[in-house]
Amino acid sequence: MNRLKQKYQKEVIPILKKEWGLKNNLAVPRIEKIIINLGIKEGAGDKGVAQKIADYISLIAGQKAIITKARQAEAAFKIRKGDPIGIMATLRGERMYIFLDKLVSIVLPRVRDFQGVSRTSFDGRGNYSLGFKEQIVFHEVDYDTIDQTRGLQITIVTNADDDQKALRLLELLGMPFEKKE
């Protein structure tokens, strides 16, 4: 079992049960999935670019990434129906905990001038979104193999019913939030 999952079961659940007066372990908020998403604008006409990006997102995620395609044509963006417009990987279960552990302990400390992640990036329903300007902060991506740096978005989906509970859950799991002023 992953060390972050063990930490959740042995440390986080008892703390949250005590803080919020919960009786059942299943009432404690938990992370349901992590979504890694990257939009591509220049890959709309070239399938090779989309596949190359999908390959390194697969390396980052630890599982195969899928190429999302346009549902309808959009003349303003020069996109036809069926053109690749993004890459996505959804992590659940053990892979989700492995990725979150890697994100918190390895990737975030590698970000230049890192002062902590924002406390205000919650969506109102307990889900947290985090953006990266460069994919090269992940050690799986070899700098020599990429054609250009691209940003990507990571969304951590919880079953918490509000942002405060999700914030506390992520704090206890080790997410390095910025200091309060």
Secondary structure, DSSP 8 states (H G I E B T S, - for coil): --HHHHHIIIIIHHHHHHHHT--SGGGS--EEEEEEEEE-STTSS-HHHHHHHHHHHHHHHTS--EEEE-SS-BGGGTB-TT-EEEEEEEE-HHHHHHHHHHIIIIIHHHSTT---B-SS-B-SSS-EEEEES-GGGSTTS-GGG-SS---EEEEEEE--SSHHHHHHHHHHTT--B----
